[in-house]
């Protein structure tokens, strides 16, 4: 009987050891330098026909928001026509040093000129690899699954 109790005790100890250790439980402290509001300059969209500009906001509670303004720009006459603005809201967390995960939850589109706003769920998960430079004034990032894309560059608004 003592032999069976000893084997049972060993089996419980081994099971507890394997279930207690998990790499998923790793957590990284939040980089305080990313918290704040960041703004990009207008840049051409992927098709080269429109331009867009983004504002990103990360707060200390893990809430984030991105506002993307899509516009038509006539560089010859210095005219800008705002076509629509998309506002994405979600949650972010630090997953590694210089890497954050964002879970976008909603998207709101305001179509300029029509005064129309649509709201929809927009569940999407992205991982961003970022770098903060210029004494905390410049944020550069790329999506982890698109590392060869041109990095987006933002400047700190506050």
C-alpha positions in Angstrom: 0.0 0.0 0.0 2.9 2.4 0.8 4.3 1.7 -2.6 1.1 2.8 -4.3 0.8 5.9 -2.2 4.4 6.8 -3.1 3.7 6.2 -6.8 0.5 8.3 -6.6 2.4 11.1 -4.9 5.1 11.1 -7.6 2.5 11.1 -10.3 0.7 14.1 -8.8 4.0 15.9 -8.4 5.0 15.3 -12.1 1.6 16.3 -13.4 1.7 19.5 -11.3 5.1 20.3 -12.6 4.1 20.0 -16.3 0.9 22.0 -15.9 2.5 24.8 -13.8 5.2 25.7 -16.4 3.9 27.4 -19.5 5.6 29.9 -21.8 2.1 31.5 -22.4 2.3 32.9 -18.9 5.2 35.2 -19.7 4.4 38.8 -19.5 6.3 41.9 -20.3 6.0 45.2 -18.7 4.4 47.9 -20.8 6.8 50.3 -22.6 5.8 53.7 -21.1 7.3 55.4 -24.2 4.6 54.1 -26.5 1.8 55.5 -24.4 0.4 58.7 -25.9 -0.9 60.0 -29.2 1.0 59.7 -32.5 0.4 61.2 -35.9 1.7 60.3 -39.4 2.0 62.5 -42.4 -0.2 61.9 -45.5 1.2 59.0 -47.6 0.0 57.3 -50.8 -2.3 54.3 -50.4 -1.3 50.9 -51.8 -2.9 51.7 -55.1 -1.3 55.1 -55.4 -4.6 56.9 -56.2 -5.5 58.2 -52.7 -3.6 59.5 -49.7 -4.1 58.6 -46.1 -3.0 59.9 -42.7 -3.3 58.2 -39.3 -3.4 59.1 -35.7 -2.7 56.4 -33.1 -3.5 56.6 -29.5 -2.2 54.1 -26.8 -3.3 54.6 -23.2 -1.9 53.0 -20.0 -5.0 50.9 -19.5 -4.5 48.9 -22.7 -7.0 50.8 -24.9 -6.0 51.9 -28.3 -7.6 53.9 -31.2 -6.5 54.6 -34.7 -8.1 57.2 -36.9 -7.3 56.9 -40.6 -8.2 59.8 -42.9 -8.5 58.9 -46.6 -8.2 61.9 -49.0 -7.7 62.9 -52.6 -4.9 65.3 -52.9 -4.2 67.6 -55.9 -0.5 68.5 -55.4 -0.5 70.8 -58.4 -3.2 73.1 -56.9 -2.6 72.4 -53.1 -6.1 71.0 -52.7 -7.2 68.3 -50.3 -10.6 66.6 -50.3 -11.3 64.3 -47.4 -13.3 61.3 -48.6 -13.8 59.4 -45.4 -12.4 58.8 -41.9 -12.2 55.3 -40.3 -11.8 55.0 -36.5 -10.7 51.7 -35.2 -11.0 50.9 -31.5 -9.5 48.0 -29.6 -7.1 46.7 -26.9 -3.3 46.4 -27.0 -0.7 44.7 -24.9 3.0 44.4 -24.8 4.0 40.8 -25.9 7.8 41.3 -26.2 10.1 44.2 -25.9 9.4 46.5 -29.0 6.4 44.3 -30.0 2.8 44.9 -29.2 -0.4 42.9 -30.1 -3.6 44.8 -31.0 -7.0 43.3 -31.0 -9.2 45.7 -33.1 -12.8 45.3 -32.1 -14.9 48.0 -33.8 -14.7 50.3 -36.8 -16.6 53.5 -37.4 -16.6 55.2 -40.8 -17.6 58.8 -41.4 -18.2 59.6 -45.0 -17.4 63.3 -45.6 -19.9 65.4 -47.5 -22.7 63.0 -46.8 -22.7 63.4 -43.0 -23.1 59.6 -42.8 -21.6 57.4 -40.1 -21.6 53.6 -40.1 -20.5 51.4 -37.2 -19.5 47.8 -37.5 -17.6 45.1 -35.7 -14.2 44.8 -37.1 -12.4 42.1 -35.2 -8.8 41.8 -36.4 -5.6 40.9 -34.5 -2.3 42.4 -35.5 1.2 42.3 -34.1 3.3 45.4 -34.6 7.1 45.6 -34.3 8.1 49.1 -33.3 11.0 51.4 -32.6 10.9 54.7 -30.7 13.7 57.1 -31.5 14.5 60.8 -31.6 14.3 61.2 -27.8 10.8 59.6 -27.7 9.4 61.8 -30.5 9.3 59.3 -33.4 7.5 56.0 -33.6 8.3 53.7 -36.5 6.5 50.3 -37.0 5.8 47.5 -39.3 3.3 44.7 -39.1 4.9 41.4 -38.0 3.4 39.5 -40.9 4.5 42.1 -43.4 8.1 42.8 -42.4 9.1 44.0 -45.9 6.5 46.7 -46.1 7.6 50.3 -45.8 7.5 51.2 -42.1 4.9 53.7 -40.9 6.5 56.8 -39.2 4.6 58.8 -36.6 5.5 61.8 -34.5 4.4 62.3 -30.9 1.5 64.7 -30.5 1.5 64.7 -26.7 
